[in-house]
Amino acid sequence: MSPAPAGGGRGKRSRAPAPKGGARGAPTAKGREAKAAWMKAKDASGGRGARVAASTRGSAGAHKGAGRSPVNDRGRGPGGKADGPVRRGPKTVGLGGDQVEGRQAVRELLSAGRRPVTTLLVAEGMDAADILDDIEALATRRRVKVEYVSRKRLDAAARTDGSQGVVALARPIPDTPLEDLCQPTKRGRLPFLLVLDGITDPRNLGAVLRSAECAGVTGIVLPRHRSAHLSPTVAKVAAGAIEYLPMALVAGVPTALQQLATLGLVTVGLVGEAPASLYDLPLGDQPVALVLGSEGSGLAALTRRRCDELAAIPQHGTLSSLNVATAGAIACFDVSRQRSAAGN
């Protein structure tokens, strides 16, 4: 798109909205049969399998190579700045996501059309940009009134350091029942879930969600307590991914893993010191849930015990661990590669 003429308002340009998420298909026995076949194949091969969990630090005795991976983030965000854990604030009842900031995140909010937008604030005097034209055109299509306000007023309303001159208020992201995430999608795709066991840094959570959506993850499982939810920072870093990922809030991850197992999903925890490699697991032709741990301590002990398998991402350098967002991206795209090869 070309920028708006000098001295004039930004042109109205339309952009076809992304299709809304459809209803999920009815549950079948396919998932349970696939999991049983997978477990049988693993036993026949003599392999120990691979349990998956994103640990933030490898064990002291972990050797280099396949016995290491995930996460030792120590609250470091992009650029190496210390972000720290989630700030203590008013308790959020649901997932959140009611305030969205940043141009890409707001454009996807309007494009997806998943939830009503009540307010759209745009700072006055910004330079012309194609993405701003898109936002205005989508707001017109969605019948959302755009309020042009001073930069001072917009900054007062913003809750991140980089709103990019755009703030939207919308209905919060709806919670999806865990059982619904375990059903085949409308297109018949097997469930591919990401279970997040206590990620507290909002930038890490946002980065994980963005990678998950791009890799084809069909659902996210978040604990109700001791975890970041969909704050404005998460929404901005996720760059619109929260608009397309169904999410379930659960009281506890270990109990949720038990439920996933009964519904036919193979649960794989990423653990840095696991002897088995994630790359050796056959995960392309059955319902699967990857489990990532927190930045500081990785997977909780009970969560590890509830996983069907534990696996590591092989490493060959000197450092002992990966950032949780990086580990999550690698794991999601490896499963995505296997699923594509298997026609899923």
BELWO-V596576 format. One record per residue. N is the residue number from 1. OMEGA is omega in radians with two decimals (NA if undefined). Layout:
((N:OMEGA) (N:OMEGA))
This chain:
((1:3.11) (2:-3.13) (3:-3.12) (4:3.12) (5:3.14) (6:3.09) (7:-3.11) (8:3.10) (9:3.12) (10:-3.11) (11:3.10) (12:3.11) (13:-3.08) (14:3.10) (15:-3.05) (16:-3.13) (17:3.08) (18:-3.13) (19:3.11) (20:3.10) (21:-3.10) (22:3.13) (23:-3.11) (24:-3.08) (25:-3.13) (26:-3.14) (27:3.13) (28:3.11) (29:-3.07) (30:-3.11) (31:-3.12) (32:3.13) (33:-3.13) (34:-3.14) (35:-3.14) (36:3.12) (37:-3.14) (38:-3.13) (39:3.13) (40:3.14) (41:3.14) (42:-3.14) (43:-3.11) (44:-3.11) (45:-3.13) (46:3.13) (47:-3.13) (48:-3.10) (49:-3.12) (50:3.10) (51:-2.98) (52:3.02) (53:-3.12) (54:3.11) (55:-3.13) (56:3.05) (57:3.11) (58:3.12) (59:-3.07) (60:-3.10) (61:-3.10) (62:3.13) (63:3.13) (64:3.08) (65:-2.98) (66:-3.09) (67:-3.13) (68:2.91) (69:-2.68) (70:-2.28) (71:2.94) (72:-2.94) (73:-3.11) (74:3.03) (75:-3.13) (76:3.12) (77:3.12) (78:3.13) (79:3.09) (80:-3.13) (81:3.13) (82:-3.13) (83:3.13) (84:-3.14) (85:3.11) (86:3.12) (87:3.11) (88:-3.13) (89:3.10) (90:-3.13) (91:3.12) (92:-3.08) (93:-3.08) (94:-3.11) (95:-3.05) (96:-3.12) (97:-3.09) (98:3.06) (99:-3.08) (100:-3.11) (101:-3.11) (102:-3.00) (103:-3.12) (104:-3.13) (105:-3.14) (106:3.11) (107:3.12) (108:3.06) (109:-3.12) (110:-3.11) (111:-3.11) (112:-3.13) (113:-3.09) (114:-3.07) (115:-3.11) (116:3.05) (117:-3.05) (118:-3.08) (119:3.05) (120:-3.14) (121:3.11) (122:-3.13) (123:3.10) (124:2.99) (125:3.12) (126:3.08) (127:3.12) (128:3.12) (129:-3.12) (130:-3.09) (131:3.07) (132:3.05) (133:3.10) (134:-3.12) (135:-3.14) (136:-3.14) (137:3.12) (138:3.10) (139:3.10) (140:3.14) (141:-3.12) (142:-3.13) (143:3.08) (144:-3.14) (145:3.11) (146:3.09) (147:3.08) (148:-3.03) (149:3.09) (150:3.10) (151:3.13) (152:-3.14) (153:-3.12) (154:3.12) (155:3.11) (156:-3.14) (157:-3.07) (158:3.11) (159:3.02) (160:3.14) (161:-3.08) (162:-3.12) (163:-3.12) (164:3.06) (165:-3.11) (166:3.09) (167:3.12) (168:3.02) (169:-3.04) (170:3.04) (171:-3.12) (172:3.08) (173:3.14) (174:3.08) (175:3.12) (176:3.08) (177:-3.10) (178:-3.14) (179:-3.13) (180:3.11) (181:-3.07) (182:3.10) (183:3.05) (184:3.11) (185:3.13) (186:3.12) (187:3.09) (188:3.13) (189:3.09) (190:-3.14) (191:3.05) (192:-3.02) (193:3.04) (194:-3.14) (195:-3.05) (196:-3.01) (197:3.00) (198:3.00) (199:-3.03) (200:3.13) (201:-3.08) (202:3.11) (203:3.06) (204:-3.14) (205:3.13) (206:3.13) (207:3.11) (208:-3.12) (209:3.13) (210:3.12) (211:-3.12) (212:-3.12) (213:-3.14) (214:-3.12) (215:3.11) (216:3.04) (217:-3.07) (218:3.13) (219:-3.12) (220:3.07) (221:-3.13) (222:3.03) (223:-3.10) (224:-3.08) (225:3.09) (226:3.12) (227:2.98) (228:3.04) (229:-2.97) (230:3.08) (231:3.06) (232:3.11) (233:3.11) (234:-3.12) (235:-3.12) (236:-3.14) (237:3.13) (238:3.02) (239:3.07) (240:-3.10) (241:-3.10) (242:-3.14) (243:-3.02) (244:-3.10) (245:2.99) (246:-3.08) (247:3.09) (248:3.00) (249:-3.11) (250:-3.14) (251:3.14) (252:-3.12) (253:-3.14) (254:3.11) (255:3.11) (256:3.13) (257:3.05) (258:-3.14) (259:3.11) (260:3.14) (261:3.14) (262:3.13) (263:2.99) (264:-3.14) (265:2.98) (266:-3.11) (267:-3.04) (268:-3.13) (269:3.10) (270:-3.12) (271:-3.05) (272:-3.06) (273:3.14) (274:-3.13) (275:-3.10) (276:3.14) (277:3.07) (278:-3.06) (279:-3.13) (280:-3.12) (281:3.06) (282:-3.02) (283:-3.03) (284:-2.99) (285:3.06) (286:3.08) (287:-3.04) (288:3.03) (289:3.03) (290:-3.10) (291:3.12) (292:-3.12) (293:-3.08) (294:-3.08) (295:-3.02) (296:-3.01) (297:3.13) (298:-3.13) (299:3.05) (300:-3.07) (301:-3.12) (302:3.09) (303:3.11) (304:-3.09) (305:-3.10) (306:3.12) (307:3.05) (308:-3.09) (309:3.02) (310:-3.12) (311:3.10) (312:2.96) (313:-3.10) (314:3.09) (315:-3.07) (316:3.13) (317:-3.08) (318:-3.10) (319:-3.00) (320:-3.04) (321:3.10) (322:2.96) (323:-3.07) (324:3.13) (325:3.11) (326:3.12) (327:3.13) (328:3.14) (329:-3.13) (330:-3.10) (331:-3.12) (332:-3.10) (333:3.04) (334:3.07) (335:3.11) (336:3.10) (337:3.14) (338:-3.13) (339:3.11) (340:3.13) (341:-3.13) (342:3.14) (343:3.09) (344:NA))
